[in-house]
């Protein structure tokens, strides 16, 4: 547990290092009006913070820089409230106010705004599922135990997946189920299919179909959504402007990883238990190329369900408070806009 003085000094060091990208010395900290301790006292506390793993000394006789542990403590305990600065929050609100009737370009434009505001790399993830609805559903038996579920969307996309047919299900029951589904769920957005299936169709199926539970299990698998997700990147070359990434090989590894779609999907796909703003620092990102980077992500929602993510990738020497505030404002506005589109 850090003392109040250690917390104050760590906060000052992180703030100064974020601004300067240079190791911070005790004398520069002592000159800050919000610290009020002598250089000797600060040096002693810096030595203790280094021993505790919160600071690092890159060179002998040089000042200190925050370690990943120091950044983590800063984000968890010292970052001020996550409201964006008023002018930035206003800029975000103005952008969305002008785009109320547009759908396709908004997320892509939001990625550009985010990278311009932060001077870092922005990544936005938006599921195809809320742009399309069900046009037709078909279930074609392959043999006694398997069938192909065919989903045709409003955009003309056709999705196929093989499902297991419970042994007690007859062909007539499957046909009855397909007819019910097409009668009740055509025109429903894909992201709402399962909810509507259980809330509206389950009772009717239970009344008219003998092996209701087995068929519901098969339908659940058939409607499992794995639609491709759109990934928008903006400001990838912003990495080149950061002092930490003067090493071309290091930047190349980061840019190469940003080209790997499965990696980005894994990093940004919203987990049900992790809505809100998440911060991953350095090695917490589980990729060697991102070992000197921080990734801040936030989800945006539709009908209370997280449907996409926004992310900012930058050096561990990131303006955490400001970026988290911008992310919070952008997340709220994206959520509000989706509610407007699909009300």
Buried (B, 14 or more C-beta within 10 A) or exposed (E): EBEEBBBBBBBBBBBBBBEEEBBBBBEBBBEBEEBEBEBEBBBBBBBBBBEBEBBBBEEEEEBBBBBBBBBBBBBEEBBEEBBBBEEBBEBBBEBBEEBEEEBEEBBBBBBBBBBEBBEBBBBBBBBBBBBBBBBBBBBEEEEEEEBBBBBBBBEEBEBEBEBEBEEEBEEEBBEBBBEBBBEBBBEBBBBBBBEBBEEEBBEEBEEEBEBBEBBBBBBEEBBEEEBEBBBBBBBBEBBEEBEBBEEEEBBEBBBEBBEEEEBBBEBBBBEEEEBEBBBBBBEBBEBEBBBBBBBBBBBBBBBEBBBBBBBBBBBBBBBBBBBBBBBBBBBBBBBBBBEEBEE
